[in-house]
Amino acid sequence: MPPPAPSLPPSLDSLLAAAERANTQRSYAQALRHFEQEWQGFLPATEGQVAQYLADHAHSLSIATLRQRLAALAHWHGEQGFADPTKGLLVKKVLRGIRATRPIQVQQAQPLALAQLQQADAWLAHQQAAAQTGGDKVQALRHARDRAMLLLGFWRGFRSDEITRLAIEHLQLTPGQALVCYLPQSKGDRLNLGRSFDCPALPRLCPVAATHAWLQLSGLRAGPLFPGIDQWGHVASRPMAAASIAPWLQKLLHAAGIEGAAGFSSHSLRRGFANWARDAGWDLRELMAYVGWKDMKSALRYLDAGGSGLQARFAQALGSEGTVGDNRPAL
C-alpha cells in the first residue's frame, strides 16, 4: 500500500479542488460508481479487471464512453498513488479489438449554411416585428433573444455551453462597431485564464446589432445574456440550459421553414461558421485562432471535405448578391 497522501491546509485544498472542472469531477464520479457499484469492480483495479470491464461493455457503451471510463480510472489511480492499469498492453489490445468490431462512422452535425441562417433570421425579424405591432411582449422578447443567440452563436462559432455561459457583465458592446464577450472559463483553459471573443459589426446578419436590440428590449443589465423566458414573459435569473440549445435550434429552423430541421444539433452553428470561413478563404490556422481550437484535428472535424475546389468557392464567397461582405475580424 502506498503511504497516505499528506493533508493539505483547507485553503490550498480548496484551490486544488477548484483546478478540476466541475463537469469533469461529476463525470469521473459517475464512471467510478458504474465500475464499482453496477459492475461490482474493486479499486485499485488490475489490468485484467479493466480489460474485462471493457469487454463486458463492448456493445452497450460507445467508444467515447469507454474512453471516458478509462480516463476516470486512470485519474483515480494516479490521485491515490497506484500504478495506472489502463495503460497496460492488454487494455490497449481490448480497446483496439472493440474499435475493430464496431466500425461506426462518427455522425457529424449538419452545418447551418449561410442561406439557412438568412432564412431563419428573416423569419425571426418578421415575427418579432409582428409581435411588437400586436402588443405581444412575450413573443417579442423571445424572438429578440433568439435572434441575438442565433447570430452570435453562428458568427463566433460558439458551442452550446459557451452560449449559455455568456454574462452581460462580461460584455463590451459598442453599437455599430463590435462586441467583445469574455468567458472566465472555457474548454481547454486549464489555468482558468479566461478568454475574450471579439465579434465585429456586420452590414447584415449582424450579431452586434441583434445583441444590442435584445438588451434594449429586455432592459437587462446583468446576469446571463440568454436566460429562459416563461409563458408570462418573466425573464429567468438563470441561463438557458446547454442541453436545450439543440432542440431550441431545431424548433426555430422548423418554424422558419427549413427542411430537415431535426438533423441539426448544437454543433451546427459552429460547423456552419467553420465551413463558411473555409469557403471564404480563411487560412486554417486563422480559423483555429478565431474559434479557439488548439489542434488541427479538432478543426478538421468541423469542416466538410467534399464539394468543388476552394478556388471556385472563394470567388463565390461573400461578394455574391444577398450575402455578407468580407468582415473578417482582425485576429
Secondary structure, DSSP 8 states (H G I E B T S, - for coil): ---------HHHHHHHHHTS-HHHHHHHHHHHHIIIIIS---SS--HHHHHHHHHHTTTTS-HHHHHHHHHHHHHHHHHHT---GGGSHHHHHHHHHHHHH------------HHHHHHHHHHHHHHHHHHHHTT-HHHHHHHHHHHHHHHHHHHTT--HHHHHH-BGGGEEEETTTEEEEEES--TT-TT---EEEEEE--SSS-HHHHHHHHHHHH---SSBSSEEE-TT--EEEEE--GGGHHHHHHHHHHHTT-TTGGG--TTHHHHHHHHHHHHTT--HHHHHHHHT-SSHHHHHHTS---SS-HHHHHHTSTTSTTS--------
